[in-house]
Amino acid sequence: MHDMSEPTRLCSEFEQNCLTVLNCYAVRDAACKATLNDYAGWLDRIQDVPGIEKNSLTSIHGFLIAQGLIRFEFNGRSVGLQYQVSPQGRESIARDSVSVSDDPRCELSVADSESVSHAA
């Protein structure tokens, strides 16, 4: 019998990392709104977040885009992709949850494994 807390812990860590990146965009957005007169609402991609491995930022961005929590647009070759927090992303920040239950890395929770074993 193996411990099911590891996938749950990883999902919780992934969700927390997604929230951290989402919050970074929200903070950057607020700072730009406050300081730039010509701010159009689009931000350069966050490349570095303390405590999050750089190689996991790609999957975090993909998840946030797939869930509709951030939007992106291509602003030409000189600028490239830019991002903004969507209204759903702002709601996720407010409730402190990105709801990763549909994430394939989080398919089997402890409750799911117990119901499967009872059904067998």
N, CA, C and O atoms as a GROMACS GRO file, in nm:
protein
  480
    1MET      N    1   0.085  -0.119   0.000
    1MET     CA    2   0.000   0.000   0.000
    1MET      C    3   0.088   0.124   0.000
    1MET      O    4   0.181   0.135   0.081
    2HIS      N    5   0.060   0.216  -0.091
    2HIS     CA    6   0.142   0.336  -0.094
    2HIS      C    7   0.064   0.457  -0.044
    2HIS      O    8  -0.059   0.459  -0.043
    3ASP      N    9   0.139   0.556  -0.002
    3ASP     CA   10   0.084   0.676   0.060
    3ASP      C   11   0.026   0.768  -0.047
    3ASP      O   12   0.098   0.806  -0.140
    4MET      N   13  -0.100   0.806  -0.036
    4MET     CA   14  -0.163   0.893  -0.134
    4MET      C   15  -0.143   1.040  -0.102
    4MET      O   16  -0.191   1.126  -0.176
    5SER      N   17  -0.074   1.072   0.005
    5SER     CA   18  -0.055   1.212   0.041
    5SER      C   19   0.044   1.282  -0.051
    5SER      O   20   0.039   1.404  -0.065
    6GLU      N   21   0.134   1.207  -0.115
    6GLU     CA   22   0.232   1.269  -0.205
    6GLU      C   23   0.166   1.338  -0.324
    6GLU      O   24   0.199   1.453  -0.351
    7PRO      N   25   0.073   1.272  -0.400
    7PRO     CA   26   0.007   1.344  -0.508
    7PRO      C   27  -0.072   1.464  -0.458
    7PRO      O   28  -0.074   1.569  -0.523
    8THR      N   29  -0.138   1.449  -0.344
    8THR     CA   30  -0.213   1.559  -0.288
    8THR      C   31  -0.121   1.675  -0.252
    8THR      O   32  -0.154   1.791  -0.276
    9ARG      N   33  -0.005   1.644  -0.195
    9ARG     CA   34   0.091   1.748  -0.160
    9ARG      C   35   0.142   1.818  -0.286
    9ARG      O   36   0.154   1.940  -0.289
   10LEU      N   37   0.172   1.739  -0.390
   10LEU     CA   38   0.221   1.798  -0.514
   10LEU      C   39   0.116   1.888  -0.578
   10LEU      O   40   0.150   1.994  -0.631
   11CYS      N   41  -0.010   1.845  -0.574
   11CYS     CA   42  -0.117   1.928  -0.629
   11CYS      C   43  -0.132   2.057  -0.551
   11CYS      O   44  -0.151   2.164  -0.609
   12SER      N   45  -0.123   2.047  -0.422
   12SER     CA   46  -0.131   2.166  -0.338
   12SER      C   47  -0.015   2.261  -0.367
   12SER      O   48  -0.033   2.382  -0.373
   13GLU      N   49   0.104   2.205  -0.386
   13GLU     CA   50   0.221   2.287  -0.419
   13GLU      C   51   0.203   2.351  -0.556
   13GLU      O   52   0.236   2.468  -0.574
   14PHE      N   53   0.152   2.276  -0.654
   14PHE     CA   54   0.129   2.330  -0.787
   14PHE      C   55   0.026   2.442  -0.782
   14PHE      O   56   0.045   2.547  -0.844
   15GLU      N   57  -0.083   2.420  -0.708
   15GLU     CA   58  -0.186   2.524  -0.694
   15GLU      C   59  -0.128   2.649  -0.630
   15GLU      O   60  -0.155   2.760  -0.675
   16GLN      N   61  -0.048   2.632  -0.526
   16GLN     CA   62   0.014   2.746  -0.459
   16GLN      C   63   0.107   2.821  -0.555
   16GLN      O   64   0.109   2.944  -0.556
   17ASN      N   65   0.183   2.747  -0.634
   17ASN     CA   66   0.272   2.810  -0.732
   17ASN      C   67   0.192   2.887  -0.837
   17ASN      O   68   0.232   2.996  -0.878
   18CYS      N   69   0.080   2.831  -0.880
   18CYS     CA   70  -0.006   2.901  -0.976
   18CYS      C   71  -0.060   3.031  -0.916
   18CYS      O   72  -0.061   3.135  -0.981
   19LEU      N   73  -0.104   3.023  -0.792
   19LEU     CA   74  -0.152   3.144  -0.724
   19LEU      C   75  -0.042   3.248  -0.709
   19LEU      O   76  -0.066   3.368  -0.724
   20THR      N   77   0.079   3.202  -0.680
   20THR     CA   78   0.192   3.294  -0.666
   20THR      C   79   0.217   3.367  -0.797
   20THR      O   80   0.234   3.489  -0.798
   21VAL      N   81   0.220   3.294  -0.908
   21VAL     CA   82   0.244   3.356  -1.039
   21VAL      C   83   0.128   3.451  -1.073
   21VAL      O   84   0.151   3.562  -1.122
   22LEU      N   85   0.007   3.409  -1.048
   22LEU     CA   86  -0.110   3.493  -1.073
   22LEU      C   87  -0.101   3.623  -0.992
   22LEU      O   88  -0.127   3.731  -1.044
   23ASN      N   89  -0.062   3.610  -0.866
   23ASN     CA   90  -0.045   3.729  -0.781
   23ASN      C   91   0.067   3.819  -0.832
   23ASN      O   92   0.056   3.941  -0.824
   24CYS      N   93   0.174   3.760  -0.884
   24CYS     CA   94   0.283   3.840  -0.941
   24CYS      C   95   0.232   3.926  -1.055
   24CYS      O   96   0.267   4.044  -1.066
   25TYR      N   97   0.150   3.867  -1.142
   25TYR     CA   98   0.093   3.945  -1.252
   25TYR      C   99   0.002   4.056  -1.199
   25TYR      O  100   0.005   4.168  -1.250
   26ALA      N  101  -0.079   4.026  -1.098
   26ALA     CA  102  -0.170   4.126  -1.043
   26ALA      C  103  -0.094   4.243  -0.980
   26ALA      O  104  -0.132   4.358  -0.996
   27VAL      N  105   0.014   4.212  -0.907
   27VAL     CA  106   0.096   4.316  -0.845
   27VAL      C  107   0.164   4.401  -0.952
   27VAL      O  108   0.166   4.524  -0.944
   28ARG      N  109   0.219   4.334  -1.052
   28ARG     CA  110   0.285   4.407  -1.162
   28ARG      C  111   0.185   4.495  -1.236
   28ARG      O  112   0.217   4.608  -1.274
   29ASP      N  113   0.064   4.443  -1.256
   29ASP     CA  114  -0.042   4.519  -1.323
   29ASP      C  115  -0.077   4.645  -1.244
   29ASP      O  116  -0.086   4.754  -1.301
   30ALA      N  117  -0.095   4.630  -1.114
   30ALA     CA  118  -0.128   4.746  -1.029
   30ALA      C  119  -0.016   4.850  -1.031
   30ALA      O  120  -0.043   4.970  -1.036
   31ALA      N  121   0.108   4.804  -1.027
   31ALA     CA  122   0.222   4.896  -1.030
   31ALA      C  123   0.228   4.972  -1.162
   31ALA      O  124   0.254   5.092  -1.164
   32CYS      N  125   0.204   4.902  -1.272
   32CYS     CA  126   0.207   4.968  -1.403
   32CYS      C  127   0.092   5.068  -1.418
   32CYS      O  128   0.111   5.177  -1.472
   33LYS      N  129  -0.027   5.031  -1.370
   33LYS     CA  130  -0.142   5.123  -1.374
   33LYS      C  131  -0.112   5.251  -1.298
   33LYS      O  132  -0.150   5.360  -1.340
   34ALA      N  133  -0.043   5.237  -1.185
   34ALA     CA  134  -0.014   5.351  -1.098
   34ALA      C  135   0.097   5.440  -1.153
   34ALA      O  136   0.101   5.559  -1.122
   35THR      N  137   0.188   5.385  -1.234
   35THR     CA  138   0.306   5.461  -1.273
   35THR      C  139   0.315   5.495  -1.422
   35THR      O  140   0.387   5.588  -1.460
   36LEU      N  141   0.244   5.422  -1.507
   36LEU     CA  142   0.256   5.446  -1.651
   36LEU      C  143   0.128   5.507  -1.708
   36LEU      O  144   0.020   5.448  -1.698
   37ASN      N  145   0.140   5.625  -1.767
   37ASN     CA  146   0.022   5.690  -1.826
   37ASN      C  147  -0.030   5.616  -1.948
   37ASN      O  148  -0.151   5.617  -1.974
   38ASP      N  149   0.058   5.552  -2.024
   38ASP     CA  150   0.016   5.486  -2.147
   38ASP      C  151   0.006   5.334  -2.132
   38ASP      O  152   0.017   5.261  -2.230
   39TYR      N  153  -0.015   5.287  -2.011
   39TYR     CA  154  -0.024   5.143  -1.985
   39TYR      C  155  -0.149   5.086  -2.052
   39TYR      O  156  -0.260   5.133  -2.027
   40ALA      N  157  -0.130   4.983  -2.136
   40ALA     CA  158  -0.240   4.923  -2.212
   40ALA      C  159  -0.296   4.797  -2.146
   40ALA      O  160  -0.388   4.735  -2.200
   41GLY      N  161  -0.243   4.759  -2.030
   41GLY     CA  162  -0.296   4.642  -1.959
   41GLY      C  163  -0.226   4.512  -1.989
   41GLY      O  164  -0.266   4.408  -1.936
   42TRP      N  165  -0.124   4.513  -2.073
   42TRP     CA  166  -0.052   4.391  -2.109
   42TRP      C  167   0.088   4.394  -2.050
   42TRP      O  168   0.155   4.497  -2.050
   43LEU      N  169   0.130   4.279  -1.998
   43LEU     CA  170   0.258   4.266  -1.928
   43LEU      C  171   0.348   4.164  -1.995
   43LEU      O  172   0.300   4.066  -2.052
   44ASP      N  173   0.479   4.186  -1.987
   44ASP     CA  174   0.575   4.087  -2.032
   44ASP      C  175   0.563   3.962  -1.945
   44ASP      O  176   0.522   3.970  -1.829
   45ARG      N  177   0.600   3.850  -2.000
   45ARG     CA  178   0.593   3.723  -1.928
   45ARG      C  179   0.682   3.727  -1.805
   45ARG      O  180   0.795   3.777  -1.808
   46ILE      N  181   0.630   3.674  -1.696
   46ILE     CA  182   0.709   3.661  -1.573
   46ILE      C  183   0.807   3.546  -1.595
   46ILE      O  184   0.767   3.433  -1.622
   47GLN      N  185   0.934   3.576  -1.582
   47GLN     CA  186   1.040   3.480  -1.610
   47GLN      C  187   1.104   3.421  -1.485
   47GLN      O  188   1.168   3.316  -1.490
   48ASP      N  189   1.086   3.489  -1.371
   48ASP     CA  190   1.154   3.446  -1.250
   48ASP      C  191   1.067   3.478  -1.129
   48ASP      O  192   1.026   3.592  -1.109
   49VAL      N  193   1.039   3.376  -1.050
   49VAL     CA  194   0.960   3.392  -0.928
   49VAL      C  195   1.038   3.323  -0.816
   49VAL      O  196   1.066   3.203  -0.826
   50PRO      N  197   1.073   3.396  -0.711
   50PRO     CA  198   1.145   3.334  -0.600
   50PRO      C  199   1.068   3.214  -0.544
   50PRO      O  200   0.948   3.223  -0.516
   51GLY      N  201   1.138   3.103  -0.528
   51GLY     CA  202   1.077   2.983  -0.472
   51GLY      C  203   1.014   2.889  -0.574
   51GLY      O  204   0.969   2.780  -0.539
   52ILE      N  205   1.009   2.932  -0.701
   52ILE     CA  206   0.952   2.847  -0.806
   52ILE      C  207   1.060   2.822  -0.910
   52ILE      O  208   1.124   2.915  -0.959
   53GLU      N  209   1.080   2.693  -0.942
   53GLU     CA  210   1.180   2.659  -1.043
   53GLU      C  211   1.141   2.718  -1.178
   53GLU      O  212   1.025   2.712  -1.218
   54LYS      N  213   1.241   2.774  -1.248
   54LYS     CA  214   1.214   2.836  -1.378
   54LYS      C  215   1.149   2.739  -1.476
   54LYS      O  216   1.060   2.778  -1.551
   55ASN      N  217   1.192   2.613  -1.475
   55ASN     CA  218   1.138   2.518  -1.573
   55ASN      C  219   0.991   2.484  -1.545
   55ASN      O  220   0.924   2.432  -1.635
   56SER      N  221   0.939   2.510  -1.427
   56SER     CA  222   0.798   2.483  -1.400
   56SER      C  223   0.708   2.601  -1.439
   56SER      O  224   0.586   2.587  -1.440
   57LEU      N  225   0.768   2.716  -1.470
   57LEU     CA  226   0.687   2.832  -1.510
   57LEU      C  227   0.611   2.807  -1.640
   57LEU      O  228   0.503   2.862  -1.659
   58THR      N  229   0.666   2.727  -1.729
   58THR     CA  230   0.598   2.697  -1.854
   58THR      C  231   0.467   2.623  -1.828
   58THR      O  232   0.363   2.660  -1.882
   59SER      N  233   0.471   2.518  -1.744
   59SER     CA  234   0.348   2.444  -1.716
   59SER      C  235   0.250   2.530  -1.634
   59SER      O  236   0.129   2.517  -1.650
   60ILE      N  237   0.301   2.614  -1.548
   60ILE     CA  238   0.214   2.704  -1.471
   60ILE      C  239   0.142   2.801  -1.565
   60ILE      O  240   0.021   2.820  -1.554
   61HIS      N  241   0.217   2.863  -1.657
   61HIS     CA  242   0.154   2.953  -1.753
   61HIS      C  243   0.051   2.878  -1.837
   61HIS      O  244  -0.059   2.929  -1.861
   62GLY      N  245   0.087   2.759  -1.882
   62GLY     CA  246  -0.007   2.680  -1.962
   62GLY      C  247  -0.135   2.650  -1.887
   62GLY      O  248  -0.244   2.660  -1.942
   63PHE      N  249  -0.121   2.613  -1.760
   63PHE     CA  250  -0.238   2.584  -1.677
   63PHE      C  251  -0.323   2.710  -1.658
   63PHE      O  252  -0.445   2.704  -1.672
   64LEU      N  253  -0.260   2.823  -1.627
   64LEU     CA  254  -0.333   2.947  -1.604
   64LEU      C  255  -0.408   2.991  -1.730
   64LEU      O  256  -0.520   3.041  -1.722
   65ILE      N  257  -0.345   2.973  -1.846
   65ILE     CA  258  -0.410   3.006  -1.973
   65ILE      C  259  -0.526   2.911  -1.999
   65ILE      O  260  -0.636   2.955  -2.034
   66ALA      N  261  -0.503   2.781  -1.982
   66ALA     CA  262  -0.607   2.680  -2.007
   66ALA      C  263  -0.728   2.700  -1.917
   66ALA      O  264  -0.841   2.674  -1.958
   67GLN      N  265  -0.706   2.744  -1.795
   67GLN     CA  266  -0.815   2.766  -1.700
   67GLN      C  267  -0.882   2.903  -1.720
   67GLN      O  268  -0.981   2.934  -1.654
   68GLY      N  269  -0.827   2.984  -1.811
   68GLY     CA  270  -0.884   3.116  -1.836
   68GLY      C  271  -0.849   3.219  -1.729
   68GLY      O  272  -0.916   3.320  -1.716
   69LEU      N  273  -0.743   3.192  -1.652
   69LEU     CA  274  -0.706   3.282  -1.543
   69LEU      C  275  -0.612   3.394  -1.588
   69LEU      O  276  -0.608   3.500  -1.527
   70ILE      N  277  -0.538   3.369  -1.696
   70ILE     CA  278  -0.462   3.476  -1.761
   70ILE      C  279  -0.490   3.468  -1.910
   70ILE      O  280  -0.519   3.362  -1.965
   71ARG      N  281  -0.480   3.584  -1.975
   71ARG     CA  282  -0.495   3.593  -2.120
   71ARG      C  283  -0.359   3.629  -2.178
   71ARG      O  284  -0.272   3.679  -2.108
   72PHE      N  285  -0.344   3.602  -2.306
   72PHE     CA  286  -0.220   3.643  -2.372
   72PHE      C  287  -0.252   3.697  -2.510
   72PHE      O  288  -0.355   3.665  -2.568
   73GLU      N  289  -0.161   3.779  -2.560
   73GLU     CA  290  -0.172   3.827  -2.697
   73GLU      C  291  -0.032   3.846  -2.753
   73GLU      O  292   0.064   3.872  -2.679
   74PHE      N  293  -0.022   3.834  -2.883
   74PHE     CA  294   0.106   3.853  -2.950
   74PHE      C  295   0.112   3.998  -2.998
   74PHE      O  296   0.027   4.042  -3.076
   75ASN      N  297   0.212   4.071  -2.952
   75ASN     CA  298   0.226   4.213  -2.985
   75ASN      C  299   0.344   4.240  -3.077
   75ASN      O  300   0.423   4.330  -3.052
   76GLY      N  301   0.355   4.161  -3.183
   76GLY     CA  302   0.460   4.183  -3.282
   76GLY      C  303   0.593   4.120  -3.242
   76GLY      O  304   0.612   4.077  -3.129
   77ARG      N  305   0.682   4.116  -3.338
   77ARG     CA  306   0.812   4.051  -3.316
   77ARG      C  307   0.897   4.121  -3.211
   77ARG      O  308   0.969   4.055  -3.136
   78SER      N  309   0.890   4.252  -3.206
   78SER     CA  310   0.977   4.324  -3.112
   78SER      C  311   0.931   4.306  -2.967
   78SER      O  312   1.013   4.311  -2.875
   79VAL      N  313   0.801   4.286  -2.946
   79VAL     CA  314   0.747   4.272  -2.809
   79VAL      C  315   0.722   4.126  -2.775
   79VAL      O  316   0.760   4.081  -2.667
   80GLY      N  317   0.658   4.052  -2.865
   80GLY     CA  318   0.626   3.912  -2.840
   80GLY      C  319   0.498   3.894  -2.762
   80GLY      O  320   0.409   3.979  -2.764
   81LEU      N  321   0.490   3.781  -2.692
   81LEU     CA  322   0.371   3.752  -2.612
   81LEU      C  323   0.365   3.840  -2.489
   81LEU      O  324   0.466   3.867  -2.423
   82GLN      N  325   0.243   3.885  -2.459
   82GLN     CA  326   0.220   3.959  -2.336
   82GLN      C  327   0.097   3.900  -2.268
   82GLN      O  328   0.015   3.834  -2.331
   83TYR      N  329   0.086   3.925  -2.139
   83TYR     CA  330  -0.014   3.859  -2.056
   83TYR      C  331  -0.092   3.961  -1.972
   83TYR      O  332  -0.046   4.072  -1.946
   84GLN      N  333  -0.213   3.918  -1.930
   84GLN     CA  334  -0.290   3.995  -1.832
   84GLN      C  335  -0.378   3.900  -1.753
   84GLN      O  336  -0.419   3.795  -1.802
   85VAL      N  337  -0.408   3.939  -1.630
   85VAL     CA  338  -0.495   3.860  -1.545
   85VAL      C  339  -0.639   3.882  -1.592
   85VAL      O  340  -0.682   3.996  -1.610
   86SER      N  341  -0.712   3.774  -1.612
   86SER     CA  342  -0.852   3.781  -1.655
   86SER      C  343  -0.941   3.807  -1.533
   86SER      O  344  -0.895   3.797  -1.419
   87PRO      N  345  -1.067   3.842  -1.557
   87PRO     CA  346  -1.160   3.855  -1.443
   87PRO      C  347  -1.168   3.726  -1.360
   87PRO      O  348  -1.179   3.732  -1.237
   88GLN      N  349  -1.164   3.609  -1.426
   88GLN     CA  350  -1.165   3.482  -1.352
   88GLN      C  351  -1.038   3.467  -1.269
   88GLN      O  352  -1.042   3.412  -1.159
   89GLY      N  353  -0.927   3.516  -1.322
   89GLY     CA  354  -0.801   3.514  -1.247
   89GLY      C  355  -0.809   3.600  -1.122
   89GLY      O  356  -0.760   3.562  -1.016
   90ARG      N  357  -0.872   3.716  -1.135
   90ARG     CA  358  -0.889   3.804  -1.018
   90ARG      C  359  -0.980   3.739  -0.913
   90ARG      O  360  -0.957   3.754  -0.793
   91GLU      N  361  -1.082   3.666  -0.960
   91GLU     CA  362  -1.169   3.592  -0.868
   91GLU      C  363  -1.090   3.483  -0.797
   91GLU      O  364  -1.108   3.462  -0.677
   92SER      N  365  -1.002   3.414  -0.870
   92SER     CA  366  -0.919   3.309  -0.810
   92SER      C  367  -0.828   3.367  -0.702
   92SER      O  368  -0.808   3.306  -0.597
   93ILE      N  369  -0.771   3.484  -0.730
   93ILE     CA  370  -0.686   3.551  -0.630
   93ILE      C  371  -0.769   3.583  -0.506
   93ILE      O  372  -0.725   3.560  -0.394
   94ALA      N  373  -0.889   3.636  -0.527
   94ALA     CA  374  -0.974   3.675  -0.414
   94ALA      C  375  -1.014   3.555  -0.328
   94ALA      O  376  -1.021   3.567  -0.206
   95ARG      N  377  -1.039   3.440  -0.391
   95ARG     CA  378  -1.079   3.321  -0.312
   95ARG      C  379  -0.960   3.233  -0.276
   95ARG      O  380  -0.975   3.131  -0.209
   96ASP      N  381  -0.839   3.274  -0.321
   96ASP     CA  382  -0.714   3.204  -0.289
   96ASP      C  383  -0.717   3.058  -0.336
   96ASP      O  384  -0.673   2.968  -0.265
   97SER      N  385  -0.769   3.037  -0.459
   97SER     CA  386  -0.775   2.903  -0.514
   97SER      C  387  -0.781   2.909  -0.666
   97SER      O  388  -0.853   2.990  -0.723
   98VAL      N  389  -0.703   2.822  -0.731
   98VAL     CA  390  -0.711   2.811  -0.877
   98VAL      C  391  -0.785   2.684  -0.919
   98VAL      O  392  -0.793   2.654  -1.038
   99SER      N  393  -0.838   2.610  -0.824
   99SER     CA  394  -0.918   2.490  -0.851
   99SER      C  395  -0.849   2.395  -0.946
   99SER      O  396  -0.890   2.381  -1.062
  100VAL      N  397  -0.745   2.328  -0.900
  100VAL     CA  398  -0.667   2.239  -0.986
  100VAL      C  399  -0.726   2.097  -0.994
  100VAL      O  400  -0.658   2.006  -1.041
  101SER      N  401  -0.847   2.077  -0.949
  101SER     CA  402  -0.903   1.942  -0.944
  101SER      C  403  -0.910   1.876  -1.081
  101SER      O  404  -0.909   1.754  -1.089
  102ASP      N  405  -0.917   1.953  -1.189
  102ASP     CA  406  -0.922   1.895  -1.324
  102ASP      C  407  -0.782   1.871  -1.381
  102ASP      O  408  -0.769   1.818  -1.491
  103ASP      N  409  -0.680   1.909  -1.308
  103ASP     CA  410  -0.542   1.890  -1.356
  103ASP      C  411  -0.509   1.743  -1.356
  103ASP      O  412  -0.528   1.677  -1.253
  104PRO      N  413  -0.459   1.687  -1.467
  104PRO     CA  414  -0.429   1.543  -1.471
  104PRO      C  415  -0.327   1.499  -1.368
  104PRO      O  416  -0.327   1.382  -1.329
  105ARG      N  417  -0.241   1.588  -1.322
  105ARG     CA  418  -0.145   1.551  -1.218
  105ARG      C  419  -0.214   1.531  -1.084
  105ARG      O  420  -0.154   1.479  -0.990
  106CYS      N  421  -0.339   1.572  -1.076
  106CYS     CA  422  -0.414   1.565  -0.950
  106CYS      C  423  -0.535   1.473  -0.965
  106CYS      O  424  -0.635   1.491  -0.895
  107GLU      N  425  -0.527   1.376  -1.055
  107GLU     CA  426  -0.642   1.291  -1.085
  107GLU      C  427  -0.693   1.212  -0.966
  107GLU      O  428  -0.814   1.202  -0.946
  108LEU      N  429  -0.605   1.157  -0.888
  108LEU     CA  430  -0.648   1.064  -0.784
  108LEU      C  431  -0.621   1.123  -0.647
  108LEU      O  432  -0.506   1.128  -0.602
  109SER      N  433  -0.725   1.166  -0.582
  109SER     CA  434  -0.709   1.218  -0.446
  109SER      C  435  -0.732   1.103  -0.348
  109SER      O  436  -0.769   0.993  -0.388
  110VAL      N  437  -0.711   1.128  -0.221
  110VAL     CA  438  -0.732   1.025  -0.119
  110VAL      C  439  -0.877   0.980  -0.120
  110VAL      O  440  -0.905   0.860  -0.111
  111ALA      N  441  -0.971   1.074  -0.129
  111ALA     CA  442  -1.113   1.038  -0.129
  111ALA      C  443  -1.147   0.952  -0.250
  111ALA      O  444  -1.222   0.856  -0.238
  112ASP      N  445  -1.091   0.985  -0.368
  112ASP     CA  446  -1.116   0.906  -0.487
  112ASP      C  447  -1.063   0.765  -0.471
  112ASP      O  448  -1.130   0.668  -0.508
  113SER      N  449  -0.944   0.751  -0.415
  113SER     CA  450  -0.885   0.618  -0.401
  113SER      C  451  -0.964   0.534  -0.304
  113SER      O  452  -0.974   0.412  -0.321
  114GLU      N  453  -1.022   0.594  -0.201
  114GLU     CA  454  -1.104   0.520  -0.105
  114GLU      C  455  -1.233   0.474  -0.171
  114GLU      O  456  -1.277   0.361  -0.146
  115SER      N  457  -1.296   0.557  -0.253
  115SER     CA  458  -1.422   0.517  -0.318
  115SER      C  459  -1.396   0.408  -0.422
  115SER      O  460  -1.480   0.319  -0.441
  116VAL      N  461  -1.281   0.413  -0.491
  116VAL     CA  462  -1.245   0.309  -0.586
  116VAL      C  463  -1.224   0.177  -0.514
  116VAL      O  464  -1.272   0.073  -0.560
  117SER      N  465  -1.154   0.179  -0.401
  117SER     CA  466  -1.128   0.055  -0.329
  117SER      C  467  -1.255  -0.003  -0.268
  117SER      O  468  -1.268  -0.125  -0.256
  118HIS      N  469  -1.349   0.084  -0.228
  118HIS     CA  470  -1.475   0.034  -0.175
  118HIS      C  471  -1.562  -0.024  -0.285
  118HIS      O  472  -1.637  -0.119  -0.261
  119ALA      N  473  -1.552   0.031  -0.405
  119ALA     CA  474  -1.634  -0.017  -0.516
  119ALA      C  475  -1.582  -0.150  -0.570
  119ALA      O  476  -1.658  -0.226  -0.630
  120ALA      N  477  -1.455  -0.179  -0.549
  120ALA     CA  478  -1.394  -0.301  -0.605
  120ALA      C  479  -1.436  -0.426  -0.533
  120ALA      O  480  -1.393  -0.536  -0.569
   0.00000   0.00000   0.00000
